[in-house]
Amino acid sequence: MENSNDKRIIIDYVEKDNQTNSKRIIDSTYGELRKTRGEDFDGFSERSAFPIQDENGNKELVGIIKITKKFKEDIYVVSPLDKQ
Protein backbone atom coordinates (compact mmCIF):
# COMPACT_ATOMS: atom_id res chain seq x y z
CA MET A 1 0.00 0.00 0.00
CA GLU A 2 1.27 3.37 -1.01
CA ASN A 3 -1.11 5.42 1.16
CA SER A 4 -0.89 5.14 4.94
CA ASN A 5 -3.98 4.49 7.03
CA ASP A 6 -3.68 8.03 8.48
CA LYS A 7 -3.68 9.85 5.13
CA ARG A 8 -6.93 11.71 4.44
CA ILE A 9 -9.11 10.94 1.44
CA ILE A 10 -11.67 13.51 0.36
CA ILE A 11 -14.33 13.00 -2.29
CA ASP A 12 -16.23 15.98 -3.67
CA TYR A 13 -19.31 15.61 -5.89
CA VAL A 14 -20.18 18.00 -8.72
CA GLU A 15 -23.15 17.99 -11.07
CA LYS A 16 -22.49 17.39 -14.79
CA ASP A 17 -23.84 20.83 -15.72
CA ASN A 18 -22.42 22.78 -12.76
CA GLN A 19 -18.86 21.84 -11.91
CA THR A 20 -18.15 24.97 -9.88
CA ASN A 21 -20.34 24.06 -6.87
CA SER A 22 -19.09 20.94 -5.15
CA LYS A 23 -20.55 18.93 -2.29
CA ARG A 24 -18.23 17.00 0.04
CA ILE A 25 -19.50 13.43 0.24
CA ILE A 26 -16.52 11.77 1.96
CA ASP A 27 -13.89 13.18 4.30
CA SER A 28 -12.17 10.23 5.91
CA THR A 29 -8.87 8.35 6.07
CA TYR A 30 -7.60 5.50 3.95
CA GLY A 31 -7.68 3.33 7.07
CA GLU A 32 -11.40 3.99 7.62
CA LEU A 33 -12.26 3.30 3.97
CA ARG A 34 -10.22 0.09 3.99
CA LYS A 35 -12.63 -1.23 6.64
CA THR A 36 -15.49 -1.10 4.12
CA ARG A 37 -13.73 -1.30 0.73
CA GLY A 38 -11.16 -3.96 1.65
CA GLU A 39 -7.60 -3.94 2.93
CA ASP A 40 -6.21 -3.61 -0.61
CA PHE A 41 -7.97 -0.27 -1.23
CA ASP A 42 -5.39 2.39 -2.09
CA GLY A 43 -7.45 5.06 -3.82
CA PHE A 44 -9.00 5.50 -7.22
CA SER A 45 -7.70 5.93 -10.75
CA GLU A 46 -8.91 8.31 -13.46
CA ARG A 47 -11.03 5.48 -14.86
CA SER A 48 -12.70 4.52 -11.58
CA ALA A 49 -16.49 4.46 -11.29
CA PHE A 50 -18.54 3.55 -8.25
CA PRO A 51 -22.08 3.97 -6.90
CA ILE A 52 -22.95 6.55 -4.28
CA GLN A 53 -26.13 6.88 -2.24
CA ASP A 54 -27.59 10.19 -1.09
CA GLU A 55 -29.38 10.87 2.18
CA ASN A 56 -32.72 9.93 0.54
CA GLY A 57 -31.48 6.49 -0.52
CA ASN A 58 -31.14 7.36 -4.22
CA LYS A 59 -28.21 5.62 -5.91
CA GLU A 60 -26.12 7.09 -8.70
CA LEU A 61 -23.05 5.90 -10.60
CA VAL A 62 -20.21 8.44 -10.53
CA GLY A 63 -16.81 8.64 -12.15
CA ILE A 64 -13.60 10.43 -11.24
CA ILE A 65 -13.08 13.68 -13.14
CA LYS A 66 -10.14 15.13 -11.18
CA ILE A 67 -7.50 13.85 -8.76
CA THR A 68 -5.31 16.07 -6.57
CA LYS A 69 -2.68 14.18 -4.58
CA LYS A 70 -0.98 15.96 -1.71
CA PHE A 71 1.34 14.83 1.05
CA LYS A 72 -1.34 14.57 3.76
CA GLU A 73 -4.50 14.16 1.67
CA ASP A 74 -5.86 13.05 -1.68
CA ILE A 75 -8.82 14.89 -3.18
CA TYR A 76 -11.05 13.21 -5.75
CA VAL A 77 -13.77 15.05 -7.63
CA VAL A 78 -16.58 12.87 -8.97
CA SER A 79 -19.47 13.56 -11.31
CA PRO A 80 -22.46 11.49 -12.46
CA LEU A 81 -21.85 9.19 -15.40
CA ASP A 82 -24.19 9.38 -18.36
CA LYS A 83 -26.91 6.77 -18.16
CA GLN A 84 -26.68 4.18 -20.92
N, C-alpha and C positions, 0 to 999 in steps of 0.2 A: 504494500500500500504506500502510495506516494503521500497522501494527505493524512496527517495525524488526527486522532480522535478529537483533539481540542480545537482544530481549525474550524472556523465558522463557514457555513454554507447558507447563502441567501438566494431565494428564488423570488423574482418579481414578475408579475403578470401584467401584460399589456394587451389591449384589444387590437384586432387586426387594423381597424380604421383609425385608431387613436393611440399611437405609440409614444406619446409624450406624457400621458398620465399612467403611472404604474401603481400596482397594488401589491404589497408585500404579502406573499402567501406562505413562505417558509423563512424562518430565521432561526437556525439551529446549529448543531455541530455535526461533523461527519460521524462522530461516535454515536450520537443519538439516531441519525438516519440509518446507520448500519444495523441498529436493533430491529428496524422494520424492513429494510431493503436487502439485508444480508451482509455478512461480514466482508464480502468481496467488494462492496460498493465503494467506489473511489471518485464519484462525480459523474458528470454527463459529458457527452461529446456534442459537436455541432449537429450531428444527425440524430440525437436522442429525441424520443417522443414518449410521453407517458400520460396517463389519465390523471386529472385532478377532480376534486369534488368540492363544490362550494358549500356554504353554510345551510343552503336549502336542500342539499342532497343531489343537486344536478351535477352530472358528470360531463367532462369535456376533455378531448384529447388535445394536448398542447405539444409544441415543439420548441426547441431552443433556438433563439434568434440572435443572442449575444452572450458571450462569456467574458468576464473580467476576472483574471486570477491575480490575487495579491498575496503578500506574505502571510497575513493572518486571516484572510477570508477569500472565498470565491463567490462571485455574484453571477447568477444566471438569470437571463431575461427570457421569459417564455411567452408565446402567443398561440391562440387557437389555430389548429390545423384546419384546412379546408375540408369540409365533409365530402366524401366520395359519393 
